[in-house]
Amino acid sequence: MAATRSEGLGRSRFWPPSGRTTIFLVEIGYLLALAALFCVYEFSSGFRSALPSSLGSLPVAVPWFGAVGGTLISLTGVFKHADTWDPRLELWHWGRPLVGAFVGSIGALMFLVIVDSAAAQPKNMNAAVFDVVAFLVGYREETFRSLIKRATDLLLSPGAPTADSHAAAPRASRAPSTPSPSVERPEPSESESD
């Protein structure tokens, strides 16, 4: 029997498998695979010695912790949205371990850069700190994306606030005007502004 297209969805009836139960089983499969990888890493000295001890400045386990965080938040969504399941988010669930591994690694690297730049002397931190950061970022990837957006806007936005943005702030929250050091930047052309 040939796979038929679902009306308006543009995907076959049989692939990718869909539905809350399928996503649940996939996420449990991911957790079992991650647990197996952990066991092999812990109990096989040959496997452990074949891997590098670090990924640059980060411990080698950081992506694993990010993937676990991503998988657990996906399972949380499966349980939390039993009555409001949205099939449009199923691909998000399929990719969570990989996304969690990457954003967890980037989050841990950013944490390292921030700590190193704030310290007078480079700190030797316990590897578990980076593992926890990777897990948390993998778990709360949406919050991390929001933080990245705000940091990017802060670092790359043009010039000082305009009169319009100052006027939009509530009067009670305005700080008294005091001169502060600033970097002068050229005004963006019309094609650069949104």
N, C-alpha and C positions, 0 to 999 in steps of 0.2 A: 504494500500500500504506500503510495507516494505521499510525502509530506505536503500538506496544503497550507496556503497562506491564511492567517487569521485576518479578518476584515479590518483594514485600516491600521494594523499594527506593523505590517511589513516584516514579519518574522514567521518562520515555519511553526506549525503546531507542535513539533517535536523537539526543536532546538532553538534557543537554549531551553532546558527544562525550566519551568516556571512554577510559581506558587510558593506560598509561605512554607509549606512542609518541605518542598524541595530545597529552599534556601536554608532551612533549619538543618537538613541532612548534610548539605554542602558545608555549612559552617562547622558542624560537628566533625565532619571529615577533615577540615582544615585544622581544628584543634587536635585531633588524633595525630595528624601528620606532624604538627608542631611538637606535640608531646614525644613522638617517636624520634624526631630530630634531636630534641633535648636529651633523651635517653642515650642515643648513639653518641652524642657529643660528650656526655658525662662518663659513660662506661667504656668507650672505645678510645684507647690512647692513640691508636693508629689514625682514626678519623680526626681526632683533636689535633694531632701533630701535623696532619695534612693541611689544616687551616692556618691562616696567619693568626698571630696572637692579638692583632689589632687591625682596625681599618683606619689607617692614618693615626690620628690621635684618639680615636674612639675604640672601646672594647669591641671585639668581634661579635658579641652577643646582642649588640644594640638593635640591629634590624630584626632579630628574632623577637625581642620584647615589643617592638613596634607592631609586628605582625600579630602577636598575641592580643595586644590592645585593640587593633583593628577588627580582629575576629570576634572578640568579646562584645564590642559595641554593636556589631552586626547582629549577634545573637540577642542582645538587649532589644534591638529594634524588632526582631521576630516576635519576641514575647510581649513587648509593650504595645505593639500595633496589631494584636490579634483581631480586633474588630474594625480596624481602619487600614488594613494592608493595602499598599499602593504598588501595583505591579510595575509601575514606571521606575521604581527604585531598585529593581532586582539586579540590574547590572552593577549598581553601586555595591550591593552585597557580595556579588561574585568577586569583585576586585579588592575588597577590604584588606585582606592580608598583605597584598603587594603594596597598596597605598599606605597602609599602616607601617610597613617596613621602611618605605622611603621617607614619609613625613616624620616618623619617629627618629630616623637617622639624622635628618636635617635639623629637627628640633634639638636633638642632643648636641649636634655640632654647633648650633647657634648658642646653646647654653654654655658650652665650653668657651666659645669666643667671648661671650659676655663676661663670664667669670674671669677669664684670663686678662681681658682688657681692664677690668675693674680692680684687679689685684696688683699691688706693687711688685710682688714676686710671683711667678707662676706657681699655682697650687697643684700639688699631687692629690687628686681626688680619688676616692674609692670608685671602682668601676660600677658598683651598684647604683651610684647616683645617676650615671648616664643611662643605665638600664631602666631605672624608674622614670626618668624624663622621656625616654623613647616609648615606654608603655603608655604613659599619660598622653603624650602627643598622638600616638596611634589610636588611642581610645577616643580622644576628643579632637579629632582631625578638623572638624568644622570650626572649633574655637581657635585652633592653630592657624587655619586659613585667614580668619578674621584678624588675628594678631599680625600675621605677615602683611595683610593689606594695610593695616594702620601704620606699621613700621615703614613700609614702602612709601606710603603717602607722606609720612613725616620726613623721611630722608630725601625723597625725590620731588616733593611738591615745590612749585616755584614761589620764591619770595615770601614776604611777610603777609599776614592776613590783610584782606582788603577791608574798606569801610563797610561794605555789605556784610561780610562775615562777622565783623565786630558788632554791627547793629543787630544782627540776628541773635546774639548771645543775650540771655536774660540779664537785666540790670544788676541784680543781686550777685551774680557770679562773676561780674567784671572785676578784674584786679585794677588797682590804681595804675595810671600810666607812669611807667618808669622806663627810662631809656635802657635798652639792653643791647648787647653786641649782636650784630647780625651780619650775614654774608649777603652781599648784594648779588642778585641774579638778574639776568636780562629778562624782560617781559616776554612771555610766550607769544608766538604769532597766533593768528586766529586758527590756523590749521592744527596747532598743537593743543589748544584748549578744548575741553569737552563741551 
